[in-house]
């Protein structure tokens, strides 16, 4: 047992550097993507299925928004009671994660927070009603949403329930940014990257508040390091797939043909298998890119008569690299 622990510790220390070097090499073969930026005074909404998804998916970017003078609102959909960490029961875990979320958001600089806190058994309607009420209040310019490239059932449920609401109430005015948690979007889909190295100390403080989720969050820090290497950036970065509400709705218009857990793989606690997270599900990522691009084209074509510049702007959200690009570890 001791030897196995030492071997795992050694590989987890060495292998991320090896895999990161592979990401750097592959990144030099792919066209650069848009760098994150904000004009300031934007209204931003982050939808997190669980308390900790916001810091795992876009914690550094939240800090950048706050520093740019943007108004950031975070919505926590569930109370996270299904976690079995620390040996806590459901009620105790829900209370613990509520407190952890409060402290983590303070570290991120977020002052506007909506705790929906749905319990273990919840319906899509419970969430939809809350989102329909919140969107007109926040009136976001940008909304960060869970990824279709995921296998967690509640991540998928929140994403699918949110998609038609965002399209209906947000129209074409909202920029949807899909964030990754444990399953990489990969350079097939990524079209926006946020360099967060300057925010890393605050990101780590926010991570540290989620004591109950420390184990599951560890791999998401590797994801940010891999992202930086892929784009030739220092330290850490966060990647997004930006699109319109119409494209996001198209991704969720139909149920997946097969179980998501059989389609995608996330980064796990041992770093040994990290490349599999980037390789598994390549064909499905390309299929989803085509779906989003078709929806984007239809949406921008309808707008082009009244807003000639909209076509170019929206096309930048249609997808990341070319659909045929292979993803290498």
Secondary structure, 3 states (H helix, E strand, C coil): CHHHHHHHHHHHHHHHHHHHHHHHHHHCCCCCCEECCCCCCCEEEEEECCCCHHHHHHHHHHHHHHHCCCEEEEEEEECCCCCCHHHCCHHHHHHHHHHHHHHHHHHHCCCEEEEEEECCCCCHHHHHHHHHHHHHHHCCCEEEECCCCCCCHHHHHHHHHHHHHHHHHHCCCCEEEEECCCCCCCCCCCCEEEECHHHHHHHHHHHHHCHHHHHHHHHHHHHHHHHHHHCCCCCCEEEEEEECHHHHHHHCCCCCCCCHHHHCCCCCCCHHHHHHHHHCCHHHHHHHHHHHHHHHHHHHHHHCCCCCCHHHHHHCCCCCCCCCCCCCC
